[in-house]
Amino acid sequence: IWDWVVQFFPRASRDKVRSSGRAAWGSLTAFVRATVLVALADAVGIALVAVILQVPLALAIGVLVFLGAFIPIVGALISGMVAVLVALVAHGPITALLMLAGVVAVQQIESHVLQ
């Protein structure tokens, strides 16, 4: 498809356009791979905290955290908030505070080590 798009550019600039497209594709691929790895680490960490605290739906929380990592700025906040709210409803405020501490710890480790 990219070769077809390149044909719309003038002959003199096709080589530059082709190489720019390849460089952009490489950057996008690397970004997506890194985001998937970071999202997976977040999901596993927060799901593990939920399992340790015996919060119900720990696997679903992990999946939600994984998917939330792909939503810029608010995804991690909302998915972490859901994990804390499930802990609050299931086991009370102490477990919710421990879940909050676990979510914050996992996200800080992810932000400062993985990113």
N, C-alpha and C positions, 0 to 999 in steps of 0.2 A: 504494500500500500504506500509506503514511504517513497519508494522509487517512482510510483505514479504521481505522487504529489510534487516531487522534485521536478518533474517534467514541465510543470507550470511556470517555473522560474526561468529567467534568461540563461542561455547556455554558459555565459561567462561566470555566473554565480552558482551554478548547480553543484560544483564540488564543495564549495563552502556550505551550502544549504544541506547537502547530504551529510557532511561531517558534523555539522551542528546538530542535526537530528539524531545522529548516532550518539553524540555526547549527551544530549538531553535525555535520550532513552536510557543510557547508562546511569545517569544521575537519578532518574525516576525509579529505576529498578533497585538501586542501592538504598534509596529512601524507603521504599516499600518493604524491603527485606529488614532493614533496621527497625522500622515501626512494628512489623510483625514480631520480631524477637523481643522488643521492649514490651509489647502488649501481652505476649505469652508469659514473660517473667512477672509482670504485674498480676495477671490472672491467676497464675499458679500460686504466687505469694499470698494474695488476698484469699483465695479459696482455701489454702492451707491454714491460714489464721481462722477462717470460718469453721473448718473441720476441727481444729484444736479446741475452739470455743463451743463446739457442738451446735452451731447455728444451722437451722434447717435450710435446705436448698443451697448448700455450699457449692455444688457443681454449677447450678444455674447462676449463682453470683459470679463464679469464675468466668463463665461464658459472657455474662453481661459486662464484666470488667474488660475482657478481651475486646469485645465489640466497641465498648465505650472509648477505648484508647485511640480509635480512629476518628473520633469527633474532637476537633481541636478545642482547646481551652476548657470546655465544660464537660467533656466526656468522662474524664477521670473523676471530676467532682461529683457528677450525678451518679455514676456507678458506685463510687465509694459511699455516697449518701444512702443509696439503696441497701448496701450491705449493712450499714450501721442501723438503719431503720428496721430491717428484718431481725437483727440481733435484739433491738429494743423490744419489738413486739413479742419475740419468742422467749426471751430470757430476762428482760428487765434492763434497768439503766446501767448496772455495773458491767454486764456483758457488752452492752452497747458502747460504753466508754473503752473497754478493752478492744473491741472491734475497731473503734475509731483510732485508737493508738496503733493497732496493727495496720490499718489502711494507710495512715500517715507514714508509718515507718517504711512500709513497702514502697510507697510512692516517693519518699525521700531517697531511699536507696536506689530506686530506678532512675530518679532525676539526676542524682549526683554520681552514680557509678556507671550505669548503662548509657545514659544519654551522652 
